[in-house]
Amino acid sequence: MRVNGVFQPPGYSLPAVPGYDLAGVVVEVGRKVKELKVGDEVYGFMRHAKKDGTLAEYAAVEESFLALKPKNLSFEEAASLPAVIQTAYGGLESAGLSQGESLLVLGGAGGVGTLAIQLGKVVFGASRVAATSSSGKLDLLKSLGADLAIDYTKVNFEDLPEKFDVVYDAVGQSERAVKAVAPGGSVVEIAEFQKELPPPAFFFQGTSDRLTLEKLKPFLESRKVKPVIDPKSPFPFSQAIEALSYVQTRPATGKVVIHPVP
């Protein structure tokens, strides 16, 4: 939104530096830092960055929020991952998705959805993964490992005869999502505006957890799990307002990244 002609990201009160995800090089460490050193390439996620966020050339970050960057990823790729990969992994873990079960991802082409598809298949061992998107993104879903790509503009996923052990709702459609879950299954909801959720849906909020990043590092380094960056990315720092406006006005494919170097 714009306040008195100034762009204000949702959830922030000005003056503020927005941004939660980051990737970069350590240039200084505090006296109590034990695991990281100057020169380390790191990435991470600042969950409580309401005033001093990561959309800057430098950021002060607690060590517990950072992990060593997978060497095969660019800084742009790494910066796109922390929030979405931790949210996707944590939600699937909380839902109890296990090997051989089925998964439906609503919003499969978004930041969290693209990772939920991959993690569900590769890390959790789902035997069948379905996902929804608009018609132009169905091939992307299949390339990420979806066995069934559903065009939500033409098909009501909840009316399909097939039901799923876990439904990961990344778009805030819990009322419909619970109709697509199999008996005894779970619905993961990450849309914060959903106040009352119908059972068996539950709300999950990702947290800053370097252990999860370290756990998933082998899958990223082997490219079994890949970051997905919107085709318009990365935006240069000088176009940060345009990048934030882009995110607010249309569904991004994967993540939108801003590069801090002019």
N, C-alpha and C positions, 0 to 999 in steps of 0.2 A: 504494500500500500504506500501511498505518498502522504506525508504529513507536512502541510505548509510548503508543498513543492519538493520535499525531500523524500527519497525512497526509504521506507522503513520496513525491514523484513518482519514477518509475523513472529510474535513472541518476544520481540526486543523493544526496549524503551531507549530512546536516544539520549545522550550519545552512547554508541556501542560499537564494538567490532564484532560482526557476526561470524559464524563458522564453527563447525564442530570437528570435522575431519581435517587431517593434515598429514603431510609427508615432507621430510626435509633432513637436514644434516645438523647434528648437535654441535653448537658453537661454544657452549659453556655449560658446566654442571655445578650443582650445589654441593655443599660439604657432605650431605647425607646420601648422595647418589652412589649406588653400589654396582648396578648392572650395566650402566651406560657410560660412555666416555666421549670426549670431544672427537669429532670426525665420524662417529657412527651415523649410518643412514637409517632413519627410523620412520615409523608411521603410527598413527593412533587416533584417538577419539576423545574429545573433551565434552563430557556429558553436561556439565554445568556452565558452559561458556555463554553466559547471558550478557556480559559486559565486555570482557576481553577474550574474544574468540580467535579463530585460526585464520581468518581472512586478512592476513598481514604478512609482511616480509619476515618478521620474527614473532615467535610466540613462546611464552613461558608455560611449560607443561609439566605436570607431576610425572615422575618416573613411572609410576604404576599405570599410567595411561598409554605408555609407549611400548612398542616392540620393534625389534630389528626388522627392517624392510627386506622382503624377499629379493634376492640379488637380481633375479631375472625380470623384475617389474620396474617400469619407469616410475619416476616420482608421481607423474600424473595418474598412472594406473593404481599405484599404492594409495594415493590420496582419495581415490574413489571408493575404497573398500571398507575402512574400519566400522563406520556406523551400520552400513547395510549388511555386512557379512556377520557382524555380531548379533544384529537383530534377527537375521534369518536363521542363524545357527541356534541361538538361544530359544527362539520360538519353536523350532522343530524339536529341540531337546525337551522343552517343557511340555510339549504335546505328546511326548513319548513315542515319536515315530521310530519304528524299528525295521530291521531287515525283512524284506518280503512284503511289507505293507504298501498301501497305495496312498498317493498324495495328490491333492488338487491345490494349485496355487492361483489365487485370484489377483490379477494385476501382474502377470508373469513377465512383462517387458519393462517393469519399473526397476528402481534401484534394488529394493529388497527382493522383489519377485525373481529377478534374474539369478540372484544368489540362492534363493530358496529352491529353485528348480535344480540347480547344480548340486547343492549340498544334499538335498533329499535323495538324489540318485547316487552320487559318488560317496558321500560320507556316511549317510544313514542307511544306504542300501535299499531304498524303496524299489519295489518290483515294477511299479507303474507310476508314472508321473504325468498328470494332466495340468494344463495351464491355460488361462484366458488372456486374450489381448484383442486389439483391433485387427482387422484383416491384413493390414500392411506389415504386421509384426509376427505373423504366424511362423514364418520361416526362421526367425530369430529364436522363437521358443523351441523349435525342433533342433536347431543347432546347439542349444544348451542342454539337450537331453530329454525334452518333453516327448513322451510317447503319443500324447494326444494334445493337439493345439486347437483351442476352442475360440472361435470368433464370437465375442460377446455381442457384437452388433447384429448377429443372425441367430444365435443359439442361446437359450436360457439354460445355463449350466445346471441349475437346480432341478430342471425337468428331465435331465438325462436319467436313464434307468440305472446306470452305473453310479454307485455311491463309494465314498472314499474314507479310508481310516483316519486321515488327517486332512483338514482343509485349512490352508494358510491364507487368511484374508488380509491382503495388503491394501485394499481399496475401500474398506468400510461398508461392506455389504453383509453384515452378520445375520440379518433376518433371512436372507436368501442362502447364505453359506450353511446354516444349520440344516437346511433341507437337502444338502448334498452330502452330508456326512453319514457314514455307516453306523449302525448300532454299536455303542461302546466306543465310538471314535471321539475326536476332539476338533474344535475349531479355534485356531489362533487368530486373535484380532489385534492389530497394531495401530488402528486409527484412534487417536486419543479423543476425538469428539463423540465416540460411542459411549454414552453414559451407562445405559443398562443393556446388558448383553443377554440374549436368550441362551439357555443351556443347550448344548454343552460348550458354548463359546466362552473363552476367557481372554483377558487383556494381557498382552506382554509388552514390556518396554525394555529395549536394549540398554545395557550399561557399559561403562568403560572397563574393559577386561583384557589385559595384555595376555593372560593365559589362553584365552580363546584364539587370539591372533597367533600365538606361538603354536597352538595345537593344529591350526589350519595351515600353517606355513608350508608343510610338505606337499599339500594338495595344490597350493598356489605355485610353488617352485616346479612341480611336475606338469603344470598347466592342465591338470585334471579339473581344476576350478579356475575360471578366468574372470577378470574384471570386465564389465561392460560399460563403456563410456558413450554418452550421447554423441551422435555424429557432429554436432555443432561445437563440441568441446575439443580441446581446452580453450576457454576464453582467456585473453590476456587480462592482467590486473586492471588495466585502464578501462576495461569493459565489464567491471564487476556488477554495476547496476543493470546493464543489459542482461547479464547472466542470471541474476536473481529475478528479474522481470520475466525472463524466458521460462524459468522453473514455475513461476506463479501462473502463467497464462496458458501453458500447454503441458500435457503429460510427457515427461522426458523418457527417452529410451536409455535404461541404465541410469548412470549418474552424470551430472553436469559438473565439470571441474574448472576451477579458476587457477591460472598459473600466476604466482605472485611477482615474477620477474618481468619488468616492462619489456 
